[in-house]
Amino acid sequence: MRGRLCVLLVFLAVEVVLCQQKPPVDGKKLDDLIKQVFTPAPTDARNNDQFRATTVVGQQPLSCTCVPYYLCQNGTIKTDGEGVIDIRIKEPTCESYLDVCCQAEPLDTPIPPPPQPARVGCGRRNPDGVGFRITGDLDGESQFGEFPWMVAVLKDEFVKQNEPPVKLYQCGGALIHPQVVMTAAHCVAGKDVASLKIRAGEWDTQTKNELFPHQDRNVIDLLIHPEYYAGALYNDVALLKLDAPVDQADNVDVVCLPEQGQIFDLKRCFASGWGKNVFGKEGQYQVILKKVELPVVPRQQCLQALRQTRLGQHFRLHNSFLCAGGEPGKDTCKGDGGSPLVCPLPNRPGHYAQAGIVAWGIGCGENGTPGVYANVAVFRQWIDQQMRNMNLDPGVYHF
């Protein structure tokens, strides 16, 4: 099946700034001083995973070593992880765009990340990221840790005999409890539970250099809504119980859930996911977790828009759905199925509740047609009951 997020795939890099120092003014003639300052730097050299560049300033050689971005500040090692990274800069000096070239003595032991703050309740979004902030995010890239409830649902598949299985991306999901992920039923129905895993805290799928690592857990139980109808995706919700709780961190936490019947009409909300940038075979899955801001569309307005498509004038929108989007070029797409649509809580600034689960749509952002999501507020009582059946506390996602 398919879900949706219209964004462009980007190739990432970061500009490396070499540590420099001013030459002293010693009274020499200006021409001599210019020659001294602009002495050509030696050719770059690579040595396995570590690259060391040297520049000559005032005839004094300065060396720098590629280290994680959060370890370098003003040319020296730091521990607070603050910084700004431009993902659009090309031709990096370091192999990873999350590394910078920094003058520092070799470290005997790694410096640990900063301590984790006390938990501040469900649904906490980090709009400025965690540990660093990216710039150049022109195609809807999220910040690292911006949506700490976001997870990837994976499936173990054996590709070659006598080799370990590979983890294949299935769809998105959201942590509603440290030991429970909510996703779309169409993503996991018919799958072997023993082959399913989730990955929390993921951001860039092609690097492991983020400040906080991702966390993998096995799925041990799969609960699909008893009235799920695969033909039209009615009641498209499923819960995945994990073999062990995830560890709360800045980039891993739970989302809030709405009250039964809560309405989010006209709210400006966020969908996130690693789905394709355009519909069809030309589309590509995303490397960095993307986000798109969408309005929740009132039911009657959405129905009218959907009836203008190939669904026809007799189409009826099931009461288990809500709609969001309708703005040209902004939508979710194939591969985003199961991913959360979250809306701000009116009385808790910076906190969000999951209003929807990416389900289906007509194309991806075509002709301003809204996307269709499973309406989480319809299932709140069912979710609470399943949590109690698993002897887990539903109060975790209360706001």
C-alpha atoms as a printed R data frame, in Angstrom:
    type eleno elety resid chain resno       x       y       z
1   ATOM     1    CA   MET     A     1   0.000   0.000   0.000
2   ATOM     2    CA   ARG     A     2   1.012   3.648   0.012
3   ATOM     3    CA   GLY     A     3   1.141   6.682   2.096
4   ATOM     4    CA   ARG     A     4   2.663  10.109   1.119
5   ATOM     5    CA   LEU     A     5   5.276  13.029   1.519
6   ATOM     6    CA   CYS     A     6   6.119  15.395  -1.448
7   ATOM     7    CA   VAL     A     7   9.690  16.578  -0.999
8   ATOM     8    CA   LEU     A     8  12.925  16.396  -2.964
9   ATOM     9    CA   LEU     A     9  15.850  14.092  -2.123
10  ATOM    10    CA   VAL     A    10  18.978  16.040  -1.298
11  ATOM    11    CA   PHE     A    11  22.614  15.092  -1.210
12  ATOM    12    CA   LEU     A    12  24.241  16.309   1.955
13  ATOM    13    CA   ALA     A    13  27.524  17.919   2.788
14  ATOM    14    CA   VAL     A    14  29.015  20.429   5.206
15  ATOM    15    CA   GLU     A    15  31.582  23.132   4.639
16  ATOM    16    CA   VAL     A    16  34.708  22.566   6.701
17  ATOM    17    CA   VAL     A    17  36.276  25.651   8.198
18  ATOM    18    CA   LEU     A    18  39.945  25.251   9.018
19  ATOM    19    CA   CYS     A    19  41.164  26.642  12.310
20  ATOM    20    CA   GLN     A    20  43.048  29.864  11.612
21  ATOM    21    CA   GLN     A    21  45.014  32.392  13.615
22  ATOM    22    CA   LYS     A    22  46.030  35.962  12.791
23  ATOM    23    CA   PRO     A    23  49.676  36.578  12.053
24  ATOM    24    CA   PRO     A    24  51.273  39.124  14.321
25  ATOM    25    CA   VAL     A    25  51.961  42.551  12.851
26  ATOM    26    CA   ASP     A    26  55.748  42.851  13.061
27  ATOM    27    CA   GLY     A    27  56.446  46.008  11.042
28  ATOM    28    CA   LYS     A    28  57.501  44.278   7.825
29  ATOM    29    CA   LYS     A    29  56.586  45.730   4.514
30  ATOM    30    CA   LEU     A    30  53.041  45.068   3.317
31  ATOM    31    CA   ASP     A    31  54.213  42.938   0.373
32  ATOM    32    CA   ASP     A    32  56.246  40.678   2.634
33  ATOM    33    CA   LEU     A    33  53.324  40.341   5.024
34  ATOM    34    CA   ILE     A    34  50.917  39.374   2.218
35  ATOM    35    CA   LYS     A    35  53.333  36.723   0.951
36  ATOM    36    CA   GLN     A    36  53.683  35.381   4.450
37  ATOM    37    CA   VAL     A    37  49.928  35.155   5.091
38  ATOM    38    CA   PHE     A    38  49.057  33.610   1.734
39  ATOM    39    CA   THR     A    39  51.660  30.857   1.672
40  ATOM    40    CA   PRO     A    40  49.941  27.949  -0.179
41  ATOM    41    CA   ALA     A    41  48.611  25.153   2.013
42  ATOM    42    CA   PRO     A    42  49.916  21.629   1.434
43  ATOM    43    CA   THR     A    43  47.840  19.023  -0.359
44  ATOM    44    CA   ASP     A    44  45.100  17.333   1.665
45  ATOM    45    CA   ALA     A    45  45.790  13.787   2.788
46  ATOM    46    CA   ARG     A    46  43.456  11.048   3.944
47  ATOM    47    CA   ASN     A    47  44.310   8.338   6.409
48  ATOM    48    CA   ASN     A    48  41.578   5.715   6.737
49  ATOM    49    CA   ASP     A    49  38.591   7.245   8.583
50  ATOM    50    CA   GLN     A    50  40.499  10.259   9.897
51  ATOM    51    CA   PHE     A    51  41.568  13.162   7.733
52  ATOM    52    CA   ARG     A    52  44.193  15.668   8.806
53  ATOM    53    CA   ALA     A    53  44.604  19.001   6.942
54  ATOM    54    CA   THR     A    54  47.408  21.484   7.537
55  ATOM    55    CA   THR     A    55  47.518  25.177   6.703
56  ATOM    56    CA   VAL     A    56  50.476  27.515   7.088
57  ATOM    57    CA   VAL     A    57  49.786  30.903   8.607
58  ATOM    58    CA   GLY     A    58  52.706  33.120   9.454
59  ATOM    59    CA   GLN     A    59  54.995  30.091   8.898
60  ATOM    60    CA   GLN     A    60  53.362  28.336  11.874
61  ATOM    61    CA   PRO     A    61  51.750  25.007  10.895
62  ATOM    62    CA   LEU     A    62  48.300  24.310  12.311
63  ATOM    63    CA   SER     A    63  46.766  20.820  12.119
64  ATOM    64    CA   CYS     A    64  43.130  19.853  12.337
65  ATOM    65    CA   THR     A    65  41.364  16.534  12.704
66  ATOM    66    CA   CYS     A    66  37.871  15.566  11.595
67  ATOM    67    CA   VAL     A    67  35.779  15.082  14.714
68  ATOM    68    CA   PRO     A    68  32.018  15.013  15.342
69  ATOM    69    CA   TYR     A    69  30.523  18.501  15.098
70  ATOM    70    CA   TYR     A    70  29.588  18.578  18.793
71  ATOM    71    CA   LEU     A    71  33.212  18.149  19.923
72  ATOM    72    CA   CYS     A    72  34.609  21.326  18.318
73  ATOM    73    CA   GLN     A    73  34.162  24.944  19.373
74  ATOM    74    CA   ASN     A    74  36.472  27.809  18.462
75  ATOM    75    CA   GLY     A    75  39.171  25.325  17.547
76  ATOM    76    CA   THR     A    76  38.998  23.272  20.721
77  ATOM    77    CA   ILE     A    77  37.110  20.202  21.889
78  ATOM    78    CA   LYS     A    78  33.677  20.902  23.403
79  ATOM    79    CA   THR     A    79  30.994  18.786  25.031
80  ATOM    80    CA   ASP     A    80  27.693  20.686  24.775
81  ATOM    81    CA   GLY     A    81  26.844  19.684  21.186
82  ATOM    82    CA   GLU     A    82  25.643  23.108  20.118
83  ATOM    83    CA   GLY     A    83  26.247  24.202  16.564
84  ATOM    84    CA   VAL     A    84  24.810  24.977  13.158
85  ATOM    85    CA   ILE     A    85  25.303  22.726  10.152
86  ATOM    86    CA   ASP     A    86  24.432  23.751   6.605
87  ATOM    87    CA   ILE     A    87  23.300  20.639   4.745
88  ATOM    88    CA   ARG     A    88  23.557  22.470   1.400
89  ATOM    89    CA   ILE     A    89  27.294  23.152   1.430
90  ATOM    90    CA   LYS     A    90  29.115  20.993  -1.128
91  ATOM    91    CA   GLU     A    91  32.660  19.625  -1.504
92  ATOM    92    CA   PRO     A    92  33.208  18.606   2.138
93  ATOM    93    CA   THR     A    93  36.718  18.200   3.511
94  ATOM    94    CA   CYS     A    94  35.552  15.555   5.983
95  ATOM    95    CA   GLU     A    95  33.902  12.400   4.723
96  ATOM    96    CA   SER     A    96  30.795  12.908   6.862
97  ATOM    97    CA   TYR     A    97  28.847  16.156   6.766
98  ATOM    98    CA   LEU     A    98  28.355  15.751  10.523
99  ATOM    99    CA   ASP     A    99  32.124  15.977  11.080
100 ATOM   100    CA   VAL     A   100  34.143  19.199  11.162
101 ATOM   101    CA   CYS     A   101  37.866  19.836  10.891
102 ATOM   102    CA   CYS     A   102  39.032  20.956  14.312
103 ATOM   103    CA   GLN     A   103  42.424  21.694  15.876
104 ATOM   104    CA   ALA     A   104  42.744  19.487  18.931
105 ATOM   105    CA   GLU     A   105  45.059  17.079  20.673
106 ATOM   106    CA   PRO     A   106  44.212  13.362  20.337
107 ATOM   107    CA   LEU     A   107  41.640  12.230  22.880
108 ATOM   108    CA   ASP     A   108  42.434   9.417  25.309
109 ATOM   109    CA   THR     A   109  38.751   8.698  25.973
110 ATOM   110    CA   PRO     A   110  35.607   9.810  24.131
111 ATOM   111    CA   ILE     A   111  33.713  12.736  25.605
112 ATOM   112    CA   PRO     A   112  30.149  11.733  26.520
113 ATOM   113    CA   PRO     A   113  27.156  13.719  25.240
114 ATOM   114    CA   PRO     A   114  25.513  16.241  27.569
115 ATOM   115    CA   PRO     A   115  23.205  14.851  30.277
116 ATOM   116    CA   GLN     A   116  19.597  14.249  29.307
117 ATOM   117    CA   PRO     A   117  17.032  16.653  30.755
118 ATOM   118    CA   ALA     A   118  14.113  15.484  32.852
119 ATOM   119    CA   ARG     A   119  11.131  14.284  30.828
120 ATOM   120    CA   VAL     A   120   8.561  17.045  30.270
121 ATOM   121    CA   GLY     A   121   5.544  15.004  29.209
122 ATOM   122    CA   CYS     A   122   4.294  13.574  25.932
123 ATOM   123    CA   GLY     A   123   4.328  15.290  22.550
124 ATOM   124    CA   ARG     A   124   7.375  17.528  23.044
125 ATOM   125    CA   ARG     A   125   8.612  18.767  19.661
126 ATOM   126    CA   ASN     A   126  12.159  20.129  19.200
127 ATOM   127    CA   PRO     A   127  11.757  22.705  16.392
128 ATOM   128    CA   ASP     A   128  15.420  23.782  16.632
129 ATOM   129    CA   GLY     A   129  16.757  20.240  16.745
130 ATOM   130    CA   VAL     A   130  18.815  18.436  19.367
131 ATOM   131    CA   GLY     A   131  22.546  19.153  19.735
132 ATOM   132    CA   PHE     A   132  22.820  20.981  16.430
133 ATOM   133    CA   ARG     A   133  20.623  22.859  14.002
134 ATOM   134    CA   ILE     A   134  20.697  22.432  10.236
135 ATOM   135    CA   THR     A   135  20.360  25.277   7.762
136 ATOM   136    CA   GLY     A   136  19.797  25.004   4.029
137 ATOM   137    CA   ASP     A   137  16.702  22.885   4.697
138 ATOM   138    CA   LEU     A   138  14.904  23.955   1.532
139 ATOM   139    CA   ASP     A   139  13.125  20.685   0.802
140 ATOM   140    CA   GLY     A   140  11.314  20.059   4.051
141 ATOM   141    CA   GLU     A   141  14.132  18.365   5.969
142 ATOM   142    CA   SER     A   142  13.322  18.030   9.659
143 ATOM   143    CA   GLN     A   143  15.786  18.929  12.390
144 ATOM   144    CA   PHE     A   144  17.549  16.088  14.186
145 ATOM   145    CA   GLY     A   145  15.257  15.005  17.036
146 ATOM   146    CA   GLU     A   146  12.483  17.407  15.992
147 ATOM   147    CA   PHE     A   147   9.850  14.658  16.174
148 ATOM   148    CA   PRO     A   148  11.149  12.283  18.879
149 ATOM   149    CA   TRP     A   149   8.087  10.003  18.606
150 ATOM   150    CA   MET     A   150   8.796   9.161  14.930
151 ATOM   151    CA   VAL     A   151   9.846   5.570  14.234
152 ATOM   152    CA   ALA     A   152  10.591   3.447  11.183
153 ATOM   153    CA   VAL     A   153   8.894   0.058  10.966
154 ATOM   154    CA   LEU     A   154  11.341  -2.482   9.510
155 ATOM   155    CA   LYS     A   155  11.129  -6.073   8.346
156 ATOM   156    CA   ASP     A   156  13.914  -8.658   8.412
157 ATOM   157    CA   GLU     A   157  14.328 -10.318   5.044
158 ATOM   158    CA   PHE     A   158  16.862 -12.942   4.006
159 ATOM   159    CA   VAL     A   159  18.371 -11.899   0.690
160 ATOM   160    CA   LYS     A   160  21.237 -14.399   0.451
161 ATOM   161    CA   GLN     A   161  21.538 -17.867   1.897
162 ATOM   162    CA   ASN     A   162  23.771 -18.232   4.972
163 ATOM   163    CA   GLU     A   163  23.911 -14.455   5.430
164 ATOM   164    CA   PRO     A   164  22.227 -12.317   8.095
165 ATOM   165    CA   PRO     A   165  18.889 -10.737   7.138
166 ATOM   166    CA   VAL     A   166  18.678  -7.162   5.919
167 ATOM   167    CA   LYS     A   167  16.257  -4.673   7.458
168 ATOM   168    CA   LEU     A   168  13.798  -3.415   4.860
169 ATOM   169    CA   TYR     A   169  11.785  -0.250   5.478
170 ATOM   170    CA   GLN     A   170   8.041  -0.923   5.608
171 ATOM   171    CA   CYS     A   171   6.434   2.305   6.778
172 ATOM   172    CA   GLY     A   172   6.392   4.927   9.495
173 ATOM   173    CA   GLY     A   173   4.927   4.860  12.981
174 ATOM   174    CA   ALA     A   174   4.811   6.748  16.259
175 ATOM   175    CA   LEU     A   175   5.731   5.909  19.846
176 ATOM   176    CA   ILE     A   176   2.638   6.224  22.031
177 ATOM   177    CA   HIS     A   177   4.289   4.372  24.936
178 ATOM   178    CA   PRO     A   178   7.931   3.343  25.507
179 ATOM   179    CA   GLN     A   179   6.837  -0.198  24.584
180 ATOM   180    CA   VAL     A   180   4.103   0.465  21.975
181 ATOM   181    CA   VAL     A   181   4.196   1.870  18.433
182 ATOM   182    CA   MET     A   182   1.068   2.924  16.559
183 ATOM   183    CA   THR     A   183   1.043   2.556  12.782
184 ATOM   184    CA   ALA     A   184  -1.341   1.867   9.904
185 ATOM   185    CA   ALA     A   185  -2.877  -1.594   9.722
186 ATOM   186    CA   HIS     A   186  -2.204  -1.746   5.978
187 ATOM   187    CA   CYS     A   187   1.556  -1.544   6.680
188 ATOM   188    CA   VAL     A   188   1.741  -4.642   8.858
189 ATOM   189    CA   ALA     A   189  -1.329  -6.778   8.115
190 ATOM   190    CA   GLY     A   190  -0.293 -10.269   7.031
191 ATOM   191    CA   LYS     A   191   3.335  -9.771   8.106
192 ATOM   192    CA   ASP     A   192   5.178 -12.296  10.245
193 ATOM   193    CA   VAL     A   193   5.410 -10.652  13.667
194 ATOM   194    CA   ALA     A   194   8.778 -12.280  14.325
195 ATOM   195    CA   SER     A   195  10.252 -10.462  11.310
196 ATOM   196    CA   LEU     A   196   9.116  -6.973  12.371
197 ATOM   197    CA   LYS     A   197  11.319  -4.441  14.158
198 ATOM   198    CA   ILE     A   198  11.110  -0.739  14.881
199 ATOM   199    CA   ARG     A   199  13.816   1.912  14.907
200 ATOM   200    CA   ALA     A   200  13.322   4.933  17.157
201 ATOM   201    CA   GLY     A   201  15.442   8.094  17.087
202 ATOM   202    CA   GLU     A   202  16.365   7.717  13.403
203 ATOM   203    CA   TRP     A   203  16.956  10.852  11.310
204 ATOM   204    CA   ASP     A   204  19.486  10.442   8.500
205 ATOM   205    CA   THR     A   205  19.257   6.836   7.336
206 ATOM   206    CA   GLN     A   206  22.759   6.895   5.823
207 ATOM   207    CA   THR     A   207  24.803   7.961   8.828
208 ATOM   208    CA   LYS     A   208  25.308   6.929  12.442
209 ATOM   209    CA   ASN     A   209  27.150  10.097  13.445
210 ATOM   210    CA   GLU     A   210  24.266  11.877  15.163
211 ATOM   211    CA   LEU     A   211  24.713  13.034  18.749
212 ATOM   212    CA   PHE     A   212  22.283  10.422  20.110
213 ATOM   213    CA   PRO     A   213  22.018   6.955  18.545
214 ATOM   214    CA   HIS     A   214  18.872   5.322  17.214
215 ATOM   215    CA   GLN     A   215  17.323   2.451  19.153
216 ATOM   216    CA   ASP     A   216  16.083  -0.835  17.634
217 ATOM   217    CA   ARG     A   217  13.478  -3.092  19.214
218 ATOM   218    CA   ASN     A   218  11.796  -6.333  18.148
219 ATOM   219    CA   VAL     A   219   8.021  -6.563  17.760
220 ATOM   220    CA   ILE     A   220   6.496  -9.350  19.860
221 ATOM   221    CA   ASP     A   221   2.782  -8.695  19.355
222 ATOM   222    CA   LEU     A   222   0.628  -7.139  16.637
223 ATOM   223    CA   LEU     A   223  -2.857  -5.779  17.343
224 ATOM   224    CA   ILE     A   224  -4.955  -4.744  14.332
225 ATOM   225    CA   HIS     A   225  -8.308  -3.012  14.770
226 ATOM   226    CA   PRO     A   226 -11.013  -5.710  14.535
227 ATOM   227    CA   GLU     A   227 -12.996  -3.668  11.992
228 ATOM   228    CA   TYR     A   228 -10.067  -2.960   9.688
229 ATOM   229    CA   TYR     A   229 -11.158  -3.370   6.055
230 ATOM   230    CA   ALA     A   230  -8.220  -3.720   3.669
231 ATOM   231    CA   GLY     A   231 -10.273  -3.008   0.549
232 ATOM   232    CA   ALA     A   232 -10.925   0.635   1.453
233 ATOM   233    CA   LEU     A   233  -8.626   0.991   4.490
234 ATOM   234    CA   TYR     A   234 -11.427   1.606   6.974
235 ATOM   235    CA   ASN     A   235 -10.202   1.641  10.608
236 ATOM   236    CA   ASP     A   236  -6.593   1.605   9.424
237 ATOM   237    CA   VAL     A   237  -4.822   1.392  12.781
238 ATOM   238    CA   ALA     A   238  -2.509  -1.143  14.424
239 ATOM   239    CA   LEU     A   239  -0.457  -1.336  17.616
240 ATOM   240    CA   LEU     A   240   2.968  -2.994  17.842
241 ATOM   241    CA   LYS     A   241   4.132  -4.221  21.244
242 ATOM   242    CA   LEU     A   242   7.922  -4.200  21.654
243 ATOM   243    CA   ASP     A   243  10.107  -6.758  23.389
244 ATOM   244    CA   ALA     A   244  11.527  -4.031  25.639
245 ATOM   245    CA   PRO     A   245  10.764  -0.344  26.268
246 ATOM   246    CA   VAL     A   246  12.846   2.229  24.432
247 ATOM   247    CA   ASP     A   247  15.024   4.492  26.553
248 ATOM   248    CA   GLN     A   248  13.750   8.045  26.798
249 ATOM   249    CA   ALA     A   249  16.195  10.523  25.219
250 ATOM   250    CA   ASP     A   250  16.102  13.910  23.537
251 ATOM   251    CA   ASN     A   251  15.513  12.166  20.207
252 ATOM   252    CA   VAL     A   252  13.262   9.362  21.520
253 ATOM   253    CA   ASP     A   253   9.993  10.073  23.327
254 ATOM   254    CA   VAL     A   254   6.240   9.484  23.084
255 ATOM   255    CA   VAL     A   255   3.545  11.546  21.377
256 ATOM   256    CA   CYS     A   256   0.287  12.612  23.041
257 ATOM   257    CA   LEU     A   257  -3.032  11.155  21.864
258 ATOM   258    CA   PRO     A   258  -6.252  13.145  21.426
259 ATOM   259    CA   GLU     A   259  -9.381  12.608  23.466
260 ATOM   260    CA   GLN     A   260 -12.143  10.435  21.998
261 ATOM   261    CA   GLY     A   261 -13.932  12.475  19.315
262 ATOM   262    CA   GLN     A   262 -11.577  15.475  19.477
263 ATOM   263    CA   ILE     A   263 -11.731  17.661  16.343
264 ATOM   264    CA   PHE     A   264  -8.726  19.411  14.759
265 ATOM   265    CA   ASP     A   265 -10.430  21.204  11.854
266 ATOM   266    CA   LEU     A   266  -8.363  24.084  10.380
267 ATOM   267    CA   LYS     A   267  -5.395  23.415  12.694
268 ATOM   268    CA   ARG     A   268  -1.935  23.716  11.130
269 ATOM   269    CA   CYS     A   269  -0.306  20.336  11.709
270 ATOM   270    CA   PHE     A   270   2.842  18.409  10.735
271 ATOM   271    CA   ALA     A   271   3.250  15.111   8.906
272 ATOM   272    CA   SER     A   272   6.674  13.462   8.827
273 ATOM   273    CA   GLY     A   273   8.218  10.480   7.105
274 ATOM   274    CA   TRP     A   274  10.832   8.977   4.790
275 ATOM   275    CA   GLY     A   275   8.386   8.345   1.934
276 ATOM   276    CA   LYS     A   276   8.787   9.090  -1.765
277 ATOM   277    CA   ASN     A   277   9.130  12.649  -3.026
278 ATOM   278    CA   VAL     A   278   6.736  12.072  -5.951
279 ATOM   279    CA   PHE     A   279   4.203   9.384  -6.806
280 ATOM   280    CA   GLY     A   280   5.126   6.610  -9.244
281 ATOM   281    CA   LYS     A   281   8.324   4.867 -10.237
282 ATOM   282    CA   GLU     A   282  10.189   8.171 -10.622
283 ATOM   283    CA   GLY     A   283   9.837   8.871  -6.898
284 ATOM   284    CA   GLN     A   284  12.685   8.240  -4.480
285 ATOM   285    CA   TYR     A   285  12.586   7.428  -0.788
286 ATOM   286    CA   GLN     A   286  14.083  10.080   1.445
287 ATOM   287    CA   VAL     A   287  17.406   9.937   3.275
288 ATOM   288    CA   ILE     A   288  16.691  12.557   5.939
289 ATOM   289    CA   LEU     A   289  13.363  12.535   7.762
290 ATOM   290    CA   LYS     A   290  11.121  15.072   6.044
291 ATOM   291    CA   LYS     A   291   8.245  17.148   7.356
292 ATOM   292    CA   VAL     A   292   5.377  19.041   5.780
293 ATOM   293    CA   GLU     A   293   2.992  21.496   7.416
294 ATOM   294    CA   LEU     A   294  -0.638  20.855   6.478
295 ATOM   295    CA   PRO     A   295  -4.051  22.205   7.490
296 ATOM   296    CA   VAL     A   296  -6.704  19.784   8.733
297 ATOM   297    CA   VAL     A   297  -9.566  20.071   6.230
298 ATOM   298    CA   PRO     A   298 -13.186  19.987   7.479
299 ATOM   299    CA   ARG     A   299 -14.974  16.805   6.490
300 ATOM   300    CA   GLN     A   300 -17.516  18.252   4.038
301 ATOM   301    CA   GLN     A   301 -14.884  20.342   2.260
302 ATOM   302    CA   CYS     A   302 -12.663  17.259   1.914
303 ATOM   303    CA   LEU     A   303 -15.521  15.141   0.582
304 ATOM   304    CA   GLN     A   304 -16.290  17.701  -2.103
305 ATOM   305    CA   ALA     A   305 -12.628  17.787  -3.169
306 ATOM   306    CA   LEU     A   306 -12.368  13.983  -3.322
307 ATOM   307    CA   ARG     A   307 -15.534  13.766  -5.439
308 ATOM   308    CA   GLN     A   308 -13.821  15.912  -8.072
309 ATOM   309    CA   THR     A   309 -11.255  13.147  -8.577
310 ATOM   310    CA   ARG     A   310 -11.605   9.703 -10.154
311 ATOM   311    CA   LEU     A   311 -13.490   8.629  -7.023
312 ATOM   312    CA   GLY     A   312 -16.578  10.229  -8.531
313 ATOM   313    CA   GLN     A   313 -19.665  12.014  -7.214
314 ATOM   314    CA   HIS     A   314 -20.988   9.046  -5.268
315 ATOM   315    CA   PHE     A   315 -17.904   8.590  -3.105
316 ATOM   316    CA   ARG     A   316 -18.509   8.488   0.659
317 ATOM   317    CA   LEU     A   317 -15.791   9.243   3.179
318 ATOM   318    CA   HIS     A   318 -15.805   6.687   5.994
319 ATOM   319    CA   ASN     A   319 -16.109   8.085   9.502
320 ATOM   320    CA   SER     A   320 -12.747   6.556  10.498
321 ATOM   321    CA   PHE     A   321 -10.921   9.104   8.293
322 ATOM   322    CA   LEU     A   322  -9.907  12.739   8.513
323 ATOM   323    CA   CYS     A   323  -8.325  14.902   5.803
324 ATOM   324    CA   ALA     A   324  -5.326  17.225   5.757
325 ATOM   325    CA   GLY     A   325  -3.531  19.162   3.047
326 ATOM   326    CA   GLY     A   326  -5.058  20.479  -0.134
327 ATOM   327    CA   GLU     A   327  -2.247  22.957  -0.718
328 ATOM   328    CA   PRO     A   328  -0.487  22.394  -4.085
329 ATOM   329    CA   GLY     A   329   2.838  20.559  -3.836
330 ATOM   330    CA   LYS     A   330   2.471  19.803  -0.109
331 ATOM   331    CA   ASP     A   331   1.402  16.293   0.773
332 ATOM   332    CA   THR     A   332   2.437  12.919   2.070
333 ATOM   333    CA   CYS     A   333   3.266  10.161  -0.409
334 ATOM   334    CA   LYS     A   334   4.108   6.485  -0.990
335 ATOM   335    CA   GLY     A   335   6.137   5.033   1.871
336 ATOM   336    CA   ASP     A   336   4.701   7.429   4.423
337 ATOM   337    CA   GLY     A   337   1.890   5.035   5.331
338 ATOM   338    CA   GLY     A   338   1.607   4.648   9.105
339 ATOM   339    CA   SER     A   339   3.455   7.919   9.755
340 ATOM   340    CA   PRO     A   340   1.919  10.400  12.202
341 ATOM   341    CA   LEU     A   341   0.077  13.644  11.567
342 ATOM   342    CA   VAL     A   342   0.499  15.736  14.726
343 ATOM   343    CA   CYS     A   343  -1.309  18.909  15.737
344 ATOM   344    CA   PRO     A   344  -0.391  21.497  18.393
345 ATOM   345    CA   LEU     A   345  -2.088  21.314  21.767
346 ATOM   346    CA   PRO     A   346  -3.879  24.607  22.500
347 ATOM   347    CA   ASN     A   347  -2.957  24.822  26.180
348 ATOM   348    CA   ARG     A   348   0.549  23.343  26.000
349 ATOM   349    CA   PRO     A   349   2.865  25.355  23.723
350 ATOM   350    CA   GLY     A   350   5.456  23.211  21.984
351 ATOM   351    CA   HIS     A   351   3.542  19.966  22.564
352 ATOM   352    CA   TYR     A   352   1.612  17.940  19.984
353 ATOM   353    CA   ALA     A   353  -1.056  15.244  19.805
354 ATOM   354    CA   GLN     A   354  -1.307  12.703  17.002
355 ATOM   355    CA   ALA     A   355  -4.462  13.510  15.072
356 ATOM   356    CA   GLY     A   356  -3.943  11.153  12.133
357 ATOM   357    CA   ILE     A   357  -2.125   8.184  10.623
358 ATOM   358    CA   VAL     A   358  -1.111   8.448   6.958
359 ATOM   359    CA   ALA     A   359  -3.476   6.163   5.030
360 ATOM   360    CA   TRP     A   360  -4.134   7.036   1.368
361 ATOM   361    CA   GLY     A   361  -4.713   9.769  -1.180
362 ATOM   362    CA   ILE     A   362  -5.116  10.598  -4.853
363 ATOM   363    CA   GLY     A   363  -1.589  11.149  -6.176
364 ATOM   364    CA   CYS     A   364   0.808  13.262  -4.090
365 ATOM   365    CA   GLY     A   365  -0.155  16.913  -3.776
366 ATOM   366    CA   GLU     A   366  -1.860  16.889  -7.166
367 ATOM   367    CA   ASN     A   367  -4.526  19.501  -7.945
368 ATOM   368    CA   GLY     A   368  -4.718  20.517  -4.300
369 ATOM   369    CA   THR     A   369  -6.524  17.323  -3.252
370 ATOM   370    CA   PRO     A   370  -6.278  16.655   0.519
371 ATOM   371    CA   GLY     A   371  -4.667  13.475   1.788
372 ATOM   372    CA   VAL     A   372  -6.649  11.002   3.857
373 ATOM   373    CA   TYR     A   373  -5.579   9.848   7.336
374 ATOM   374    CA   ALA     A   374  -6.930   7.427   9.913
375 ATOM   375    CA   ASN     A   375  -8.620   9.590  12.534
376 ATOM   376    CA   VAL     A   376  -6.865   8.742  15.807
377 ATOM   377    CA   ALA     A   377  -9.551  10.438  17.929
378 ATOM   378    CA   VAL     A   378 -12.025   7.804  16.705
379 ATOM   379    CA   PHE     A   379  -9.846   5.028  18.176
380 ATOM   380    CA   ARG     A   380  -8.840   6.519  21.527
381 ATOM   381    CA   GLN     A   381 -11.086   4.251  23.614
382 ATOM   382    CA   TRP     A   382  -9.998   1.165  21.663
383 ATOM   383    CA   ILE     A   383  -6.324   2.112  22.142
384 ATOM   384    CA   ASP     A   384  -6.819   2.615  25.895
385 ATOM   385    CA   GLN     A   385  -8.419  -0.811  26.175
386 ATOM   386    CA   GLN     A   386  -5.573  -2.527  24.311
387 ATOM   387    CA   MET     A   387  -3.054  -0.822  26.591
388 ATOM   388    CA   ARG     A   388  -4.856  -2.121  29.659
389 ATOM   389    CA   ASN     A   389  -4.999  -5.599  28.118
390 ATOM   390    CA   MET     A   390  -1.191  -5.458  27.777
391 ATOM   391    CA   ASN     A   391  -0.859  -4.268  31.407
392 ATOM   392    CA   LEU     A   392   0.618  -0.975  30.212
393 ATOM   393    CA   ASP     A   393  -0.238   2.508  31.483
394 ATOM   394    CA   PRO     A   394  -2.332   4.556  29.008
395 ATOM   395    CA   GLY     A   395  -1.608   7.655  31.087
396 ATOM   396    CA   VAL     A   396   1.762   8.013  29.316
397 ATOM   397    CA   TYR     A   397   0.136   9.685  26.306
398 ATOM   398    CA   HIS     A   398  -2.370  11.828  28.264
399 ATOM   399    CA   PHE     A   399  -1.886  15.571  28.085
